[in-house]
Amino acid sequence: MPFIQVGIENDHPIELYYEDQGEGRPVVLIHGFPFDVGAWERQKKVLLDAGYRTILYDRRGFGKSSQPVAGYDYDTFAADLDALLNELDIQDATLVGHSMGTGEVTRYIGKHGSERVLSAVLISPLQPFLLKADDNPEGVDKSVFEGIKAAIAKDRYTFYTDFLQDFFNLDENLGTLVSQEAVTNSWNIATHSSPIATYACVDQWITDFRDDVKKNDVPTLVIHGDKDRVLPYDVTAGRLSSLIADVKVVTLKGAPHGIPWTHAEDVNRELLEFLK
């Protein structure tokens, strides 16, 4: 299995697991919380069949990557992505993030620039700024995120069960858009994530990306469900059309947060059209 080293902790390497398959123009897929590269199962084959070099990696603390005690912030996450792109000498890439993964895309462009990036795709994005503040009254109250951290600290496994309820809107979609077996698999993947990473990443969801968004100078596709219970549409995608110069916002009616699985056909259609 391929790994790259992105740091050292107590003389031990911090490594990222990645997959690099296919030929053609590169598409880099960055998964959401609290999953791994398997979250892109319904996109990977489609991209490979369409002739794209498809690159996926596990965020530090998740999947097969190392689980250090530090580095769970978007500057570090973006540096990890930069290390991967440099290691593989990636040029003209399309960076595709889902949920938490959109933070890597946005911070990478904001901090490292777009020299290696041709375009970006933000699926169920965090941006521009989730936290309610005096200059961001549309945001979500901080107590919501403190409650999430408390739930993780009390019983991480029960938290994952509750999180998946809202991730897929199971009261509406279980048995139709998502099977119980797929939900169970997602829960199993989540339980292998680092407890430290699971807790620490919550604070990163409320990162202020407004300056990073202003630096986005590449064509960008945004796909978001209007029934997203994890990252509400009006606070996120609904605001991006006026903040990114070259952007297309696709709103999936009635769709939840986990659209790469529940609405894979819609996501794949929009993604392939955009990549052309």
RAVENMO-V270207 format. One record per pair of residues at least 24 apart in sequence whose ideal C-beta (glycine too) atoms are under 8 Angstrom apart, sorted by the first residue. I is the first residue (numbers start at 1). J is the second residue. Records with the same first field share a line. If there is no record, write none. Layout:
# RAVENMO-V270207
I: J  J
This chain:
# RAVENMO-V270207
1: 64
3: 64  65
4: 83  84  87
6: 60  79  80  83  84
7: 68  71
9: 66  68  69  70
12: 66
13: 66
14: 60  66  68  71
15: 65  66
16: 57  58  59  60  65  66  80  83  84
17: 57  58  63  64  65
18: 55  56  57  58  84
19: 54  55  56  57
20: 53  54  55  88
21: 48  53  54  55
22: 47  48  51  52  53  54
23: 51  53
24: 51  52  53
25: 52  53  92  93  94  118  275
26: 52  53  54  55  88  90  91  92  93  94
27: 52  53  54  55  93  94  96  275
28: 55  56  57  81  84  85  90  93  94  95  96
29: 54  55  56  96  101
30: 57  59  81  95  96  97  98  101  102  104  105
31: 56  58  59  62  63  98  100  101
32: 97  98  99  100  101  124
33: 62  99  100  198  201  205
34: 62  160  163  189  190  193  197  198  201
35: 62  63  186  189  190  193
36: 62  63  64  189  192  193
37: 63
38: 63  185  189
39: 98  189  260  261
40: 98  260
41: 261
42: 260  261  264  267  268
43: 96  260  264  267  268  271
46: 268  271  272
47: 271  272
50: 272  275
52: 275
55: 84  88  90  93
57: 84
59: 100  101  104  197
60: 197
61: 193  194  196  197  198  200  201
62: 192  193  194  197
63: 189  192  193
67: 193  194  196  197
69: 196
72: 196  197  200  201  204
73: 204
74: 103  104  107  204  207
75: 107  111
77: 103  104  107  204
78: 104  107  108  111  112
80: 104
81: 108
82: 108  112
85: 116
90: 116
91: 116
92: 116  117  118
93: 117  118
94: 118  119  120  121  275
95: 119  120  121
96: 120  121  123  271
97: 121  122  123  125
98: 123  124  260
99: 123  124  125  126  230  231  257
100: 126  201  204  205
102: 126  127
103: 127  204  207  209
106: 209  212  213  216
107: 207  209  212
109: 212  215  216  217  218
110: 209  211  212  213  215  216
111: 212
114: 217  218
117: 218
118: 218  219
119: 218  219  220  221  274  275
120: 216  218  219  220  221
121: 220  221  222  223  271  274
122: 220  221  222  223  237  240
123: 222  223  224  259  260  267
124: 223  224  225  228  230  231  236  237  257  258  259
125: 222  224  231  236  237  240
126: 205  207  209  231  236
127: 209  212  213  236  240  243
128: 208  209  210  213  236  239  240  243
129: 206  207  208  209  210
130: 205  206  231  235  236
131: 206  208
138: 234  235  239
139: 235
140: 206  232  235
142: 206
145: 202  203  205  206
148: 202
149: 199  202  203
152: 195  198  199  202
153: 199
156: 191  195  198
157: 191
160: 187  190  191
161: 187
163: 190  230
164: 190
166: 229  230  256  257
167: 230  256  257  258
168: 256  257  258  261  262
169: 227  229  256  257
172: 227  256
173: 256  262
177: 262  263
178: 258  261  262
182: 261
210: 243
213: 240  243  244
214: 243
216: 244  245
217: 245  246
218: 246
219: 246  247  274
220: 244  246  247  248
221: 247  248  250  270  271  274
222: 247  248  249  250
223: 250  252  259  266  267  270  271
224: 249  250  251  252  255  259
225: 251  252  254  255  256  257  259  263
226: 251  252  253  254  255
227: 254  255  256
228: 255  256  257
229: 256  257
230: 256  257
231: 257
248: 274
